[in-house]
Amino acid sequence: MRIELDIVPMGNIDEDTIEVLKQRLKERNFLVRVYAKIELPKTSLNVYRKQYNADVITDTLRNLKGTIIAITDADLYTDKLSYTFSTVEYDGPALISTYRLNPEYYQEKPNFNLLIERLVKEVIYSTGRIKGLDDCQHPRCLMHKITCAKDIDFKEMDFCKECKINNTLKGVDL
């Protein structure tokens, strides 16, 4: 059974990024729909931090129907974290930022393919969390919770053997 995803572009996210993400997810047998781009809520901007509060954005996403994964290029934080790559809730929605996924953030040369690979891994991880999968202790597994971009790079584009079994038992086919 194919997993349906509803991608919601937010803010100034590049259309090419969304289109390539959509294609890469379709290659993994996802059924992907893309919403029209929506603006970030003005109340989510913290002008002193020059970041957006992910919790405020997530609140606005709860009104949307489907398996919602919003993608933005804004720098995100939460009330508990000074920055975050993504936030996700069981049964959705999820919010992912490319801001710190982008190699240029770390003063590295532009690498669109690396950005897309990191984004695909985060989308699949977030989809797993929406569907009720737990974080994994194996650092190479897609369901391993990350703390930095290099953690994402270390992950493989697949689940570990234990997670594959757990996914099957839970009826989640990612």
C-alpha positions as CSV (number, residue, x, y, z in Angstrom):
1,M,0.0,0.0,0.0
2,R,1.3,3.4,-0.9
3,I,1.8,6.1,1.7
4,E,0.1,9.3,0.8
5,L,1.9,12.6,1.7
6,D,0.6,16.1,1.5
7,I,3.6,18.5,1.1
8,V,2.9,22.1,2.1
9,P,5.5,24.6,0.9
10,M,5.9,27.5,3.3
11,G,7.7,30.8,3.2
12,N,10.4,31.2,0.6
13,I,11.1,27.6,-0.1
14,D,12.4,27.1,-3.6
15,E,10.0,25.5,-6.1
16,D,12.8,23.3,-7.5
17,T,13.5,21.9,-4.1
18,I,9.8,20.9,-3.7
19,E,9.6,19.4,-7.2
20,V,12.8,17.3,-6.8
21,L,11.6,16.2,-3.3
22,K,8.3,15.1,-4.8
23,Q,10.1,13.1,-7.6
24,R,12.5,11.4,-5.1
25,L,9.5,10.4,-2.8
26,K,7.6,9.1,-5.8
27,E,10.6,6.9,-6.6
28,R,10.2,5.4,-3.1
29,N,6.5,4.6,-3.9
30,F,4.9,7.5,-2.1
31,L,1.8,9.2,-3.5
32,V,2.7,12.9,-3.2
33,R,0.3,15.8,-3.4
34,V,1.7,19.4,-3.2
35,Y,-0.4,22.2,-1.7
36,A,-0.1,25.7,-2.9
37,K,2.6,27.7,-1.1
38,I,1.4,29.4,2.1
39,E,3.0,32.1,4.1
40,L,4.5,31.6,7.5
41,P,2.3,33.0,10.3
42,K,3.6,36.5,11.2
43,T,3.2,35.6,14.8
44,S,5.8,32.9,14.5
45,L,8.6,35.3,13.8
46,N,10.8,36.2,16.8
47,V,12.5,39.3,15.6
48,Y,15.1,39.2,18.3
49,R,16.2,35.7,17.5
50,K,15.7,36.1,13.7
51,Q,14.0,32.6,13.9
52,Y,10.5,31.2,13.6
53,N,8.7,29.4,16.4
54,A,7.9,25.9,15.0
55,D,5.2,25.4,17.6
56,V,3.2,28.4,16.3
57,I,3.6,27.2,12.7
58,T,2.6,23.7,13.7
59,D,-0.6,25.0,15.3
60,T,-1.7,26.5,12.0
61,L,-1.0,23.3,10.2
62,R,-3.4,21.3,12.4
63,N,-6.3,22.6,10.4
64,L,-5.2,21.0,7.2
65,K,-6.3,17.5,6.1
66,G,-4.1,14.6,5.1
67,T,-0.6,13.5,6.1
68,I,0.8,17.0,6.3
69,I,4.5,17.7,5.9
70,A,5.3,21.4,5.6
71,I,8.6,22.4,4.2
72,T,10.2,25.8,4.8
73,D,13.5,27.5,4.4
74,A,13.1,29.4,7.6
75,D,15.3,28.9,10.6
76,L,13.1,27.2,13.3
77,Y,13.2,26.9,17.1
78,T,10.8,25.6,19.7
79,D,10.2,26.6,23.3
80,K,12.6,23.8,24.3
81,L,15.2,24.0,21.6
82,S,17.4,26.8,20.3
83,Y,17.0,25.4,16.8
84,T,15.4,22.4,15.2
85,F,15.5,20.7,11.8
86,S,11.9,19.5,12.2
87,T,9.0,19.0,14.5
88,V,6.6,16.1,14.1
89,E,3.5,14.8,16.0
90,Y,1.9,11.4,16.0
91,D,-0.9,11.5,13.4
92,G,0.6,14.8,12.1
93,P,1.4,17.4,11.1
94,A,5.2,17.7,10.6
95,L,7.3,20.7,9.8
96,I,10.8,20.5,8.3
97,S,13.2,23.3,7.6
98,T,15.9,23.3,5.0
99,Y,17.7,26.1,6.7
100,R,20.2,23.9,8.6
101,L,20.0,21.1,6.1
102,N,21.7,23.2,3.5
103,P,25.4,22.7,3.3
104,E,25.9,26.4,2.7
105,Y,24.8,27.1,6.3
106,Y,28.0,25.4,7.4
107,Q,30.1,27.4,5.0
108,E,30.4,24.5,2.6
109,K,30.1,24.8,-1.1
110,P,26.6,24.6,-2.6
111,N,25.4,21.0,-3.0
112,F,21.7,20.7,-4.1
113,N,21.9,16.9,-4.2
114,L,23.1,16.7,-0.6
115,L,20.3,19.1,0.5
116,I,17.7,16.9,-1.2
117,E,19.1,13.7,0.3
118,R,19.0,15.2,3.8
119,L,15.4,16.5,3.1
120,V,14.2,13.1,1.8
121,K,15.6,11.4,5.0
122,E,13.9,13.9,7.2
123,V,10.6,13.5,5.3
124,I,10.7,9.7,5.7
125,Y,11.6,10.0,9.3
126,S,8.8,12.4,9.9
127,T,6.3,10.2,8.1
128,G,7.4,7.3,10.3
129,R,6.7,9.4,13.4
130,I,3.3,10.5,12.1
131,K,2.4,6.8,11.5
132,G,3.5,5.9,15.0
133,L,7.0,4.6,14.6
134,D,9.4,5.0,17.4
135,D,12.9,6.6,17.4
136,C,15.7,4.0,16.8
137,Q,19.0,3.6,18.7
138,H,20.9,2.6,15.5
139,P,22.6,5.7,14.1
140,R,22.5,4.3,10.5
141,C,18.7,3.7,10.6
142,L,16.3,6.2,9.0
143,M,14.3,6.3,12.3
144,H,17.3,7.5,14.3
145,K,16.7,10.9,15.9
146,I,19.4,13.4,14.8
147,T,21.0,16.4,16.5
148,C,23.1,17.7,13.6
149,A,23.3,17.6,9.8
150,K,26.2,15.1,9.9
151,D,23.9,12.7,11.8
152,I,21.6,12.8,8.8
153,D,24.5,12.2,6.4
154,F,25.5,9.1,8.4
155,K,22.1,7.6,8.2
156,E,21.4,5.2,5.4
157,M,18.4,5.6,3.1
158,D,16.8,2.6,4.8
159,F,15.6,1.2,8.0
160,C,17.6,-1.2,10.2
161,K,16.5,-4.8,10.5
162,E,14.7,-4.3,13.8
163,C,12.7,-1.3,12.4
164,K,11.7,-3.2,9.3
165,I,10.2,-5.9,11.5
166,N,8.5,-3.3,13.7
167,N,7.2,-1.4,10.7
168,T,5.7,-4.6,9.4
169,L,4.1,-5.4,12.7
170,K,2.6,-1.9,12.9
171,G,1.4,-2.2,9.3
172,V,3.5,0.8,8.1
173,D,5.0,0.3,4.7
174,L,7.7,2.9,4.2
